[in-house]
Amino acid sequence: MLREDHVTVLTGATGFVGSLVLERLLARGEPVAALVRAADDAEARRRLEDLAERTWGDRTVVADVEAVAADVERDRLGLDAGSYDALAARAAAVVHCAASIRFDLSLDEAHAINVDGSERMVAFAERARELGAAARFVHVSTAYVHGRASGLARETGPVAAPAFRNTYEQTKHRAEAVVARLEGAAIVRPSIVVGDSRSGWTSSFNVVYPPLRALVSGVLEVVPAPAEAILDLVPVDHVVDVVCGLLDQPRLAGVVQAVSGDAAPTMEQFARLAYAHAGRPMTECVPSAADQIGVYAPYVDVHARFEFARAAELGVTPVAIEQLVPLLLDHADAAAWGRRTVLRPSPLQAAPAV
């Protein structure tokens, strides 16, 4: 039986995916303890309030969120033993979104947060279970743990460590092995996360957005990719749907890929849609031009399709790329590609009456 003061413990709440997991949990009226990297709880509270201000335009949205100064790179998350156990005893669920998503970190730097951080969150969940808490564990990984695979990248794979593009992929693959040791843990593997499927809203203009902006503005004179390469994009709300679906069905364990699967376009198809919406003529696809987009270059030369199976069982349906591209571009224009704030509706408007 859950304690009356049970909470969902969330890491990465100030990041893109984590903030929208937080939004969904608040809309559902669920109590949340957000672990925030900060010097103390007061600073953790300020960071959450700053997030609320720039996301929903209302700092009071997070008034009932328990802000906990913690650090996944420190033993016991940087908490004293008493505080650590007190929080663990109340953990009905743990959602681990915190990670470094940089592609250019050294292996040691990426390992410290992505692997060691996951080790510490798994240890926290194990301690929670020792103390009688349910501690459902949902870990956000990446579909690119498949590395430079080709063909169908299955949810049951990769069977062996593939060739990785960068330390991000390598350490997320290692982190999955850590999480898999925890009985009943669930792993969510998003592909390239983009804006909301209904509005195009995003707070994170990275990965696909810089090349997309350069493309539709004419800075890039050609499409810097093989025409047949696959661009698998997943709207952020679909990732949240999978995370929360797994929280609702605690008996579901293992990997769920939050991807577009067969609905993912080729680079040529994606570019045609983007150009058409921008009112520009299609240009040729030139693979050798990929070096113009720097660290993102490896992701315009993907030749694997990610299996989309278990997310469908949770009721998630890929959005048509013809619908998604205009939404992404329109929001990017409205937000001046990240320089202007565009607010989301308050999640408290959707919260159930108490």
C-alpha positions, 0 to 999 in steps of 0.5 A: 500500500502506498504511503499517503505522502508518496511522490513521483521522484523526477530527475531532469525536470528543468530539461526539455523532456523532463519539464513536459513530464513534469507538466503532465504529472501536474496536470494529472494532479500527482505529487512530484519531488523534482531532483534539481542540481543546485546548491540548496533547496532554495536554489532548486526552488528558484530554478523550478520557478524560472522554468515555470515562468519561461514555460507557462508564464506563471511561477506558481505552477510549481508551487506544490512541487517538492524541490530537492537540491540533488546531484546524480553525479554525487554519492547518495545524490548529494543528500545526507543519509537521513534525507536520502532515506526519507525521500526513498521511502516515499518514492512511488515511482522514479522517472530518470530524465537527467542526462547530458545530450551533448555529442562532443563530451569526452567519454569520461565526462559523458560517463559521469552523468549518463552512466554513473548518474543512472547507477545512482538512480537505480541504487536510489530505487533499490533503497526505496524498495528496501524501505517498502516503497513501490519505486516504479522505475522509468528511464529515458534513453535514446533510440540511437543506442543502436549506433550505426545500425542498418535495417530494422533496429528492434526494441530487443536489440542491439544484441551486441554493442554497435559502432557508435557515432559519439560518446552520447550514444555509447554512454546511453547504451551503457546506462541501459545495461545498468538500468536493465539490472533493476527488476521491472524497470522500463526504458523509453528510447526516443528518436530525435525529439522535436516539438509538440504534435499539436502545436509544434512547441519546443523549448529546445532548438537543437539537433534537427533545428539548426540544420532545418533553419539553415536549409529553409533560410537558404544558408545551406544551398543543398540538402547535406544528406543522402536522399535515402537516409532516414530521419526519425522524429518523435514529438515530445508529447509522444515521449511523455505519453510513453513515459506516463503510460508506463507509469500507469502500467507498472507491470510493463518492463523492458524497452519501449521505442518512442519513434516514428518507425515506418512513418519516418521520412527519408531526408529527401522527403523531409527536405521537400516538405520543409522547402515547400512550407518555406516557399523555396524550391527543392535543391539536390541532396549532397552527402559530402556537404554534411560537414557543414552542419558540424556535430549533427552530421552523423544524424543525416546519414542514418540507415536504420528504421526503429521498430515501433511496436510497444508504444502502439500498445500504449495507444501512441500513434505516429503523426504524419510528417506532412502534418508535423513539418508545418507545425515545427516550422511555424512554431520556430518562426513564432519563437524566432528559433529560440530567441522569443518566448512562446508560452504553453497553457498552464497544466493546472488548468487541466488538473482534476478538482480535489 
